[in-house]
Amino acid sequence: MVKPRSDDADPFKTEIVTIMSEIEKIMGERVHKQGTMSEGLADLFNFTKSVKGTSSYEQGVEKFISHSPECVTSNDSLLRLLRTGGEHLRKYNHALKMNKICRIQDALQFIKEFIEKEESTRSDGLNEDDKQLIRLFKDREEELQYVSGEKKFENPLLSKLEDVLIGEYATKVNAHAIIFCTKRITVDAMYSWIKENERLSFLKPEKIFGSSVRKKNSKFYMIASTEFNFEERDQANKIRHQFMTKSVRTLSKLPKDQLKEELLALQTIDLRERLMSEKRERERQQKRTEAPYKLLCGKCSEFSCFSTDVKVFNDSNHLIVDQEFYEKILTQKHPKPKVIGDDIHKNGKVSCKKCNHDWGVIVTISSMNFAVIKIVSFVLEKCADRKRTTVKKWKESPFKVEPLDINNFKQQNPDWSIELDYQQ
């Protein structure tokens, strides 16, 4: 176990936490100034009480971003500030989590790439709120860049890992090692650290994504900060393992007929639960309304289309069949184009033309191009009463979506053509 850096030895954390606190203050003051702090919105703001750089804070800010449209229904500029500010907080919180296990420069680069994207991709320009949020980072960027290069602020976890790697390879020239990471971006950061570390120049790192199998009789090191309470978790896991082993032994001693009877009982319970789940899903689908909804951009509230413009293909791809929608989007080539079904090719990305918020992807079906959208990227506004809501998955949609017969659509729309001006 490695003792974490103190705040005095981690100026990156100090500066980022300060930026986050200022963003929270800006959002809170604007809400109070405009007299829109409802009970529901006040509850969403409770995430600010969580410790920054933790999963608890991340979950809170995700909830804040998702549900703020339900509380702010008639002030689009305020809603844009809250959701954009929330996105900044989410990125900073992730950078703090990176900083715990990676180099400062990796966490800083993550923030810089986010800020650069915010600055360069808004077709309507930045409003004053956007500029203020970006300025909070810009005012500290030079200082953060300085501390990222200072050896005295190095991450003690990486120093320990460096010693382990050098020690192992000193006695085992042909050894192989795997560094397990939980996030793809952490893999990239670890790879860069090894490549740029002179003491580890003898290593030839490669990236592997997925589940790696440990070689039998291999040595395993767990390097963790004491702030993560891994010792307590490890002890709890050992206790669970003991209970599991004891349970397996108990089962192995049961008479065969009794074991068969108990397994059948468990299978019956499992079947009953699955049937109930399927019934609840059917009831949820029946409750979906045919009343029209507007789909508004989840970031800037720009109108994109009506719910009646959405059709579902192959039970999973939600396509837009209104050509006016395609005048409201930016498209760019997908970094990883691929086949995602029979005659379905994913080849592009779709974002809001006004604020560049990610809306989904471009797919080609039977030589026709369509946008496939993510419902989580939109605020759903009921046309009848302007009540707003957000959902994460299409199965949670409050409105019905009609299926699309691609052959009938092709016959009825022989001139269907979506020109894709892919941005670089």
C-alpha positions as CSV (number, residue, x, y, z in Angstrom):
1,M,0.0,0.0,0.0
2,V,1.3,3.5,-0.9
3,K,0.6,6.6,1.0
4,P,-1.1,9.2,-1.3
5,R,0.2,12.7,-2.0
6,S,-0.8,15.3,0.5
7,D,-2.6,18.3,-0.8
8,D,0.6,20.3,-0.4
9,A,2.3,17.9,-2.8
10,D,-0.6,17.8,-5.2
11,P,-1.3,21.4,-6.5
12,F,-3.1,19.9,-9.5
13,K,-5.8,18.6,-7.2
14,T,-6.0,21.9,-5.3
15,E,-6.4,24.0,-8.5
16,I,-9.0,21.6,-10.1
17,V,-11.1,21.5,-6.9
18,T,-11.0,25.3,-6.8
19,I,-12.3,25.5,-10.5
20,M,-15.0,23.0,-9.7
21,S,-16.1,25.0,-6.6
22,E,-16.3,28.1,-8.7
23,I,-18.4,26.4,-11.4
24,E,-20.8,25.2,-8.7
25,K,-21.0,28.8,-7.3
26,I,-21.7,30.3,-10.8
27,M,-24.6,27.9,-11.4
28,G,-26.0,28.3,-7.9
29,E,-25.9,32.1,-8.0
30,R,-27.6,32.2,-11.4
31,V,-30.4,29.9,-10.3
32,H,-31.0,32.0,-7.1
33,K,-30.8,35.3,-9.1
34,Q,-33.5,34.2,-11.5
35,G,-35.7,32.7,-8.7
36,T,-35.9,29.3,-10.2
37,M,-34.5,27.2,-7.3
38,S,-37.4,24.7,-7.0
39,E,-37.3,21.9,-4.4
40,G,-36.5,19.4,-7.2
41,L,-33.5,21.5,-8.5
42,A,-32.3,22.1,-4.9
43,D,-32.2,18.3,-4.5
44,L,-30.2,17.9,-7.7
45,F,-27.6,20.4,-6.4
46,N,-26.9,18.1,-3.4
47,F,-24.2,16.5,-5.5
48,T,-22.0,19.4,-4.6
49,K,-21.8,18.1,-1.0
50,S,-19.9,15.0,-2.2
51,V,-16.2,14.8,-2.2
52,K,-14.7,15.8,-5.5
53,G,-12.8,13.2,-7.4
54,T,-15.0,10.3,-6.2
55,S,-17.6,8.0,-7.8
56,S,-20.2,9.5,-5.5
57,Y,-19.7,13.0,-7.0
58,E,-19.7,11.5,-10.5
59,Q,-23.1,9.8,-10.0
60,G,-24.5,13.0,-8.5
61,V,-23.4,15.2,-11.4
62,E,-24.6,12.7,-13.9
63,K,-28.1,12.9,-12.2
64,F,-27.8,16.7,-12.3
65,I,-27.1,16.8,-16.0
66,S,-29.9,14.3,-16.8
67,H,-32.7,15.7,-14.7
68,S,-32.1,19.4,-14.8
69,P,-34.4,19.8,-17.9
70,E,-37.3,18.5,-15.8
71,C,-36.8,21.4,-13.4
72,V,-35.9,24.2,-15.8
73,T,-38.6,24.2,-18.5
74,S,-38.9,27.8,-19.6
75,N,-35.4,29.2,-19.5
76,D,-33.2,27.7,-22.2
77,S,-30.1,29.9,-21.4
78,L,-30.2,28.8,-17.8
79,L,-30.6,25.2,-18.8
80,R,-27.7,25.5,-21.2
81,L,-25.5,26.9,-18.3
82,L,-26.5,24.1,-16.0
83,R,-25.9,21.2,-18.4
84,T,-22.7,22.7,-19.8
85,G,-21.4,23.5,-16.3
86,G,-22.4,20.0,-15.3
87,E,-20.4,18.6,-18.2
88,H,-17.4,20.6,-17.2
89,L,-17.7,19.3,-13.6
90,R,-18.0,15.7,-14.9
91,K,-14.7,16.1,-16.9
92,Y,-12.8,17.7,-14.0
93,N,-14.0,15.0,-11.7
94,H,-12.7,12.4,-14.1
95,A,-9.4,14.2,-14.3
96,L,-9.1,14.1,-10.5
97,K,-9.7,10.3,-10.6
98,M,-7.0,10.0,-13.3
99,N,-4.7,12.1,-11.2
100,K,-4.9,9.5,-8.4
101,I,-3.4,6.7,-10.5
102,C,-1.7,8.5,-13.5
103,R,0.6,11.4,-14.1
104,I,-0.5,15.0,-13.7
105,Q,0.3,15.6,-17.3
106,D,-2.1,12.9,-18.4
107,A,-5.0,14.3,-16.4
108,L,-4.1,17.8,-17.6
109,Q,-4.1,16.6,-21.3
110,F,-7.5,15.1,-20.8
111,I,-8.9,18.5,-19.7
112,K,-7.1,20.4,-22.4
113,E,-8.6,18.2,-25.1
114,F,-12.0,18.8,-23.7
115,I,-11.6,22.6,-23.6
116,E,-10.1,22.7,-27.1
117,K,-13.1,20.8,-28.4
118,E,-15.5,23.2,-26.6
119,E,-13.7,26.1,-28.2
120,S,-13.5,24.8,-31.7
121,T,-16.7,23.0,-32.5
122,R,-19.5,25.3,-31.6
123,S,-20.9,26.6,-34.9
124,D,-22.9,29.4,-33.2
125,G,-19.9,30.6,-31.2
126,L,-19.5,30.7,-27.5
127,N,-21.9,32.6,-25.3
128,E,-20.8,34.5,-22.2
129,D,-21.4,31.6,-19.9
130,D,-19.3,29.3,-22.1
131,K,-16.5,31.8,-22.2
132,Q,-16.6,32.2,-18.4
133,L,-16.4,28.4,-17.8
134,I,-13.5,28.1,-20.2
135,R,-11.7,31.1,-18.7
136,L,-11.7,29.4,-15.3
137,F,-9.3,26.8,-16.8
138,K,-7.4,29.1,-19.0
139,D,-6.5,31.4,-16.1
140,R,-4.8,28.4,-14.4
141,E,-3.5,26.5,-17.4
142,E,0.1,27.9,-17.2
143,E,0.4,27.0,-13.5
144,L,-1.0,23.5,-14.1
145,Q,1.4,23.1,-17.0
146,Y,4.3,24.0,-14.7
147,V,3.4,21.6,-11.9
148,S,2.8,18.7,-14.4
149,G,6.5,18.8,-15.3
150,E,7.8,19.0,-11.7
151,K,9.4,15.8,-10.5
152,K,8.5,16.6,-6.8
153,F,4.8,16.2,-7.7
154,E,5.2,12.7,-9.2
155,N,2.5,10.2,-8.4
156,P,3.9,7.8,-5.7
157,L,1.8,4.9,-7.2
158,L,3.7,5.2,-10.4
159,S,7.1,5.4,-8.5
160,K,6.2,2.1,-6.8
161,L,5.1,0.5,-10.0
162,E,8.3,1.6,-11.7
163,D,10.4,0.0,-8.9
164,V,8.4,-3.3,-9.2
165,L,8.9,-3.5,-13.0
166,I,12.6,-2.8,-12.8
167,G,13.0,-5.3,-9.9
168,E,11.2,-8.1,-11.8
169,Y,12.9,-7.6,-15.1
170,A,16.3,-7.3,-13.5
171,T,16.1,-11.0,-12.6
172,K,13.8,-12.3,-15.4
173,V,14.9,-10.9,-18.7
174,N,12.2,-12.7,-20.7
175,A,9.4,-11.9,-18.3
176,H,6.0,-10.6,-19.4
177,A,3.8,-8.3,-17.4
178,I,0.2,-7.0,-17.6
179,I,-0.8,-3.8,-16.0
180,F,-4.6,-4.0,-15.4
181,C,-6.6,-0.7,-15.8
182,T,-10.3,-0.1,-15.5
183,K,-10.6,2.7,-18.2
184,R,-9.4,2.9,-21.8
185,I,-8.1,6.4,-21.2
186,T,-6.0,5.0,-18.3
187,V,-4.6,2.4,-20.6
188,D,-3.5,5.2,-22.9
189,A,-2.0,7.2,-20.0
190,M,0.0,4.2,-18.7
191,Y,1.3,3.4,-22.2
192,S,2.5,7.0,-22.6
193,W,4.1,6.9,-19.1
194,I,6.1,3.8,-20.0
195,K,7.1,5.0,-23.4
196,E,8.3,8.4,-22.0
197,N,10.1,6.9,-18.9
198,E,13.8,6.6,-19.5
199,R,14.2,4.1,-16.6
200,L,11.7,1.8,-18.4
201,S,13.1,2.2,-21.9
202,F,13.9,-1.6,-21.9
203,L,10.2,-2.4,-22.0
204,K,8.2,-2.8,-25.2
205,P,4.6,-1.9,-24.1
206,E,1.5,-2.9,-26.1
207,K,-2.1,-2.1,-25.5
208,I,-4.6,-4.9,-24.9
209,F,-8.4,-4.1,-24.5
210,G,-10.6,-6.8,-23.0
211,S,-10.2,-9.4,-20.2
212,S,-6.6,-10.7,-19.9
213,V,-6.1,-14.2,-18.5
214,R,-3.4,-14.6,-15.8
215,K,-0.8,-17.3,-16.4
216,K,-0.9,-20.1,-13.9
217,N,1.6,-19.7,-11.0
218,S,2.3,-16.1,-12.1
219,K,3.1,-13.4,-9.6
220,F,0.5,-10.7,-8.8
221,Y,1.2,-7.3,-7.4
222,M,-1.5,-4.9,-6.1
223,I,-0.3,-1.3,-5.9
224,A,-2.9,1.0,-4.4
225,S,-3.2,4.2,-2.4
226,T,-4.2,3.9,1.2
227,E,-7.0,6.3,0.6
228,F,-8.9,3.6,-1.5
229,N,-9.2,1.3,1.6
230,F,-8.1,-1.7,-0.5
231,E,-6.9,-3.5,2.6
232,E,-10.4,-3.6,4.0
233,R,-11.9,-4.6,0.6
234,D,-9.3,-7.3,0.2
235,Q,-10.2,-8.7,3.6
236,A,-13.9,-8.6,2.8
237,N,-13.2,-10.5,-0.5
238,K,-11.3,-13.1,1.4
239,I,-14.2,-13.6,3.8
240,R,-16.6,-13.9,0.8
241,H,-14.3,-16.5,-0.7
242,Q,-14.3,-18.5,2.5
243,F,-18.1,-18.5,2.6
244,M,-18.2,-19.5,-1.1
245,T,-15.8,-22.4,-0.5
246,K,-17.8,-23.5,2.5
247,S,-21.1,-23.4,0.5
248,V,-19.6,-25.4,-2.3
249,R,-18.5,-28.1,0.1
250,T,-21.9,-28.2,1.7
251,L,-23.6,-28.6,-1.7
252,S,-21.2,-31.4,-2.6
253,K,-22.3,-33.4,0.4
254,L,-26.0,-33.2,-0.4
255,P,-27.8,-36.4,-1.7
256,K,-28.2,-36.3,-5.4
257,D,-32.0,-36.3,-5.3
258,Q,-32.1,-33.5,-2.8
259,L,-29.7,-31.4,-4.8
260,K,-31.8,-32.0,-8.0
261,E,-34.9,-30.9,-6.1
262,E,-33.4,-27.7,-4.8
263,L,-32.0,-26.8,-8.2
264,L,-35.4,-27.3,-9.8
265,A,-36.9,-25.0,-7.2
266,L,-34.4,-22.3,-7.9
267,Q,-34.9,-22.7,-11.7
268,T,-38.7,-22.3,-11.1
269,I,-38.2,-19.1,-9.2
270,D,-35.8,-17.8,-11.9
271,L,-38.4,-18.5,-14.6
272,R,-41.1,-16.8,-12.6
273,E,-39.0,-13.7,-12.2
274,R,-38.2,-13.6,-16.0
275,L,-41.8,-13.9,-16.9
276,M,-42.7,-11.1,-14.5
277,S,-40.0,-8.9,-16.0
278,E,-41.3,-9.6,-19.5
279,K,-44.9,-8.8,-18.4
280,R,-43.7,-5.5,-16.9
281,E,-42.0,-4.6,-20.2
282,R,-45.2,-5.3,-22.1
283,E,-47.1,-3.1,-19.7
284,R,-44.6,-0.3,-20.1
285,Q,-44.9,-0.5,-23.9
286,Q,-48.7,-0.4,-23.7
287,K,-48.4,2.8,-21.6
288,R,-46.4,4.6,-24.2
289,T,-48.5,7.4,-25.8
290,E,-49.1,8.3,-29.4
291,A,-49.1,12.0,-28.4
292,P,-46.3,13.9,-30.1
293,Y,-43.1,15.0,-28.4
294,K,-40.4,17.4,-29.5
295,L,-36.8,16.2,-29.3
296,L,-34.6,19.1,-28.1
297,C,-30.8,19.1,-28.0
298,G,-29.7,18.0,-24.5
299,K,-27.1,20.8,-24.4
300,C,-28.5,23.9,-26.1
301,S,-32.3,23.0,-26.3
302,E,-32.3,23.4,-30.1
303,F,-35.3,21.7,-31.7
304,S,-34.2,18.6,-33.7
305,C,-37.4,16.7,-34.7
306,F,-40.7,15.3,-33.6
307,S,-41.2,11.9,-32.1
308,T,-43.2,10.9,-35.2
309,D,-40.0,11.4,-37.3
310,V,-38.3,8.6,-35.4
311,K,-38.7,5.0,-36.7
312,V,-37.1,1.8,-35.4
313,F,-35.3,-0.6,-37.7
314,N,-34.5,-4.2,-36.6
315,D,-35.9,-3.4,-33.1
316,S,-32.8,-1.5,-32.1
317,N,-31.8,1.3,-34.6
318,H,-33.8,4.4,-34.1
319,L,-33.6,6.3,-37.4
320,I,-34.7,9.8,-38.4
321,V,-36.9,9.9,-41.6
322,D,-37.5,13.7,-41.7
323,Q,-35.1,15.3,-44.2
324,E,-35.3,18.7,-42.4
325,F,-33.5,17.1,-39.5
326,Y,-30.4,16.6,-41.6
327,E,-30.1,20.4,-42.0
328,K,-29.6,20.7,-38.2
329,I,-26.6,18.4,-37.9
330,L,-22.9,18.3,-38.3
331,T,-21.4,15.0,-39.5
332,Q,-17.9,13.6,-39.4
333,K,-16.3,10.3,-40.3
334,H,-16.5,7.7,-37.6
335,P,-13.0,6.8,-36.3
336,K,-14.0,3.2,-36.2
337,P,-16.5,2.4,-39.0
338,K,-17.9,-1.1,-38.9
339,V,-20.7,-3.4,-40.0
340,I,-23.3,-3.6,-37.2
341,G,-25.9,-5.8,-38.8
342,D,-27.2,-7.3,-42.1
343,D,-26.5,-4.6,-44.7
344,I,-26.1,-2.0,-41.9
345,H,-22.8,0.0,-42.0
346,K,-21.9,2.5,-39.3
347,N,-19.6,5.1,-40.9
348,G,-20.2,8.6,-39.4
349,K,-21.0,10.6,-36.3
350,V,-23.8,13.1,-35.8
351,S,-23.8,16.1,-33.6
352,C,-25.9,19.3,-33.1
353,K,-25.1,21.9,-35.6
354,K,-25.5,24.7,-33.0
355,C,-23.5,23.3,-30.1
356,N,-21.9,20.1,-31.4
357,H,-23.5,18.0,-28.7
358,D,-23.2,14.3,-29.7
359,W,-26.5,13.0,-31.1
360,G,-25.6,9.6,-32.5
361,V,-24.2,8.0,-35.7
362,I,-24.7,7.8,-39.4
363,V,-25.6,4.4,-40.8
364,T,-26.0,3.1,-44.4
365,I,-28.9,0.6,-44.9
366,S,-29.5,-0.7,-48.4
367,S,-27.4,2.1,-49.9
368,M,-29.5,4.8,-48.0
369,N,-28.0,7.0,-45.3
370,F,-29.8,7.7,-42.0
371,A,-29.0,9.2,-38.6
372,V,-29.4,6.8,-35.7
373,I,-29.9,8.9,-32.6
374,K,-29.3,8.3,-28.9
375,I,-32.3,9.2,-26.8
376,V,-30.0,10.1,-23.9
377,S,-28.7,13.0,-26.0
378,F,-32.1,14.8,-26.0
379,V,-34.6,16.5,-23.8
380,L,-38.2,15.2,-24.5
381,E,-40.8,17.9,-24.5
382,K,-44.5,16.9,-24.7
383,C,-46.2,19.1,-27.3
384,A,-49.5,19.3,-25.3
385,D,-48.2,20.8,-22.1
386,R,-44.5,21.4,-22.7
387,K,-43.6,19.1,-19.8
388,R,-40.0,17.9,-20.2
389,T,-38.3,14.7,-19.3
390,T,-35.1,12.8,-20.0
391,V,-34.4,9.0,-20.3
392,K,-31.3,7.0,-20.8
393,K,-32.6,4.2,-23.0
394,W,-35.1,3.9,-25.8
395,K,-37.0,1.2,-23.8
396,E,-37.8,4.0,-21.3
397,S,-39.2,6.3,-24.0
398,P,-42.7,7.8,-23.1
399,F,-43.8,7.7,-26.7
400,K,-44.4,5.0,-29.2
401,V,-42.0,4.4,-32.1
402,E,-43.3,2.8,-35.2
403,P,-41.2,0.1,-37.0
404,L,-39.6,0.9,-40.3
405,D,-40.0,-1.5,-43.3
406,I,-36.9,-0.6,-45.3
407,N,-38.3,-2.0,-48.6
408,N,-41.6,-0.1,-48.3
409,F,-39.7,3.1,-47.4
410,K,-37.4,2.7,-50.4
411,Q,-40.5,2.3,-52.7
412,Q,-42.3,5.3,-51.2
413,N,-39.2,7.5,-51.1
414,P,-37.2,6.7,-54.3
415,D,-35.5,10.1,-54.1
416,W,-34.3,9.7,-50.5
417,S,-30.8,11.2,-50.5
418,I,-28.8,12.5,-47.5
419,E,-25.7,14.3,-48.6
420,L,-22.9,13.8,-46.0
421,D,-20.4,16.6,-45.8
422,Y,-18.0,15.0,-43.4
423,Q,-16.1,17.5,-41.2
424,Q,-12.5,16.7,-40.6
